[in-house]
Amino acid sequence: MIYVLQSSAYGDSGNYIDIIKIGYTKDWEKISREFRESHNYTCEKCGITIEDPFDRQFIQVHHINGDKTDNNP
């Protein structure tokens, strides 16, 4: 397994993107956090809401199409 700490690439649309660890874009942590906050830390699959601030770190955000560089809504 290869872990890339930081590199650059061109996305499917031809736009230049910065990539960090394991293929995610540099701003992924911010995007992921903002998405979870905007959905009130509620799981879209089962509907459970994570109320305890400590436990909120465990809810995950995934790319629907599996492309870690595609952060389009």
C-alpha positions in Angstrom: 0.0 0.0 0.0 1.3 3.5 -0.9 0.5 6.5 1.2 1.0 9.8 -0.6 1.4 12.6 2.0 0.9 15.4 -0.6 0.8 15.5 -4.4 -1.1 17.2 -7.2 -3.3 15.8 -10.0 -5.9 16.7 -12.6 -9.4 15.6 -11.8 -11.8 14.1 -14.3 -13.0 17.6 -15.3 -9.4 18.6 -16.1 -9.2 20.9 -13.1 -6.0 21.0 -11.1 -6.5 19.6 -7.6 -4.2 19.2 -4.5 -4.3 15.7 -3.0 -3.1 14.6 0.5 -3.0 11.3 2.3 -4.6 8.3 0.6 -6.1 10.3 -2.3 -8.3 12.8 -0.5 -8.2 16.5 -1.4 -6.5 19.0 0.9 -9.8 20.4 2.1 -11.5 17.1 2.7 -11.5 17.3 6.5 -13.2 20.7 6.3 -15.8 19.5 3.7 -16.5 16.4 5.7 -17.0 18.3 9.0 -19.2 20.9 7.3 -21.4 18.2 5.7 -21.8 16.4 9.0 -22.7 19.7 10.7 -25.2 20.7 8.0 -26.9 17.3 8.5 -27.0 17.7 12.3 -24.7 14.6 12.6 -27.6 12.4 11.4 -26.9 9.1 9.5 -28.6 9.2 6.1 -28.9 5.4 6.1 -30.5 4.7 9.5 -31.6 8.2 10.6 -29.8 8.1 14.0 -28.6 11.5 15.3 -25.3 11.6 17.2 -26.0 13.9 20.1 -22.9 13.5 22.2 -20.2 15.8 20.9 -17.5 13.2 21.7 -19.2 10.6 19.6 -19.7 12.9 16.6 -16.1 12.1 15.5 -17.2 8.6 14.7 -19.8 9.4 12.1 -18.3 9.2 8.6 -18.8 10.8 5.2 -18.2 8.9 2.0 -18.1 9.8 -1.7 -21.2 8.4 -3.4 -19.2 7.6 -6.6 -16.1 6.4 -4.7 -13.9 9.1 -6.2 -12.0 10.8 -3.3 -11.2 13.8 -5.4 -14.8 14.5 -6.4 -16.2 16.8 -3.8 -19.2 18.0 -5.8 -22.5 17.8 -4.0 
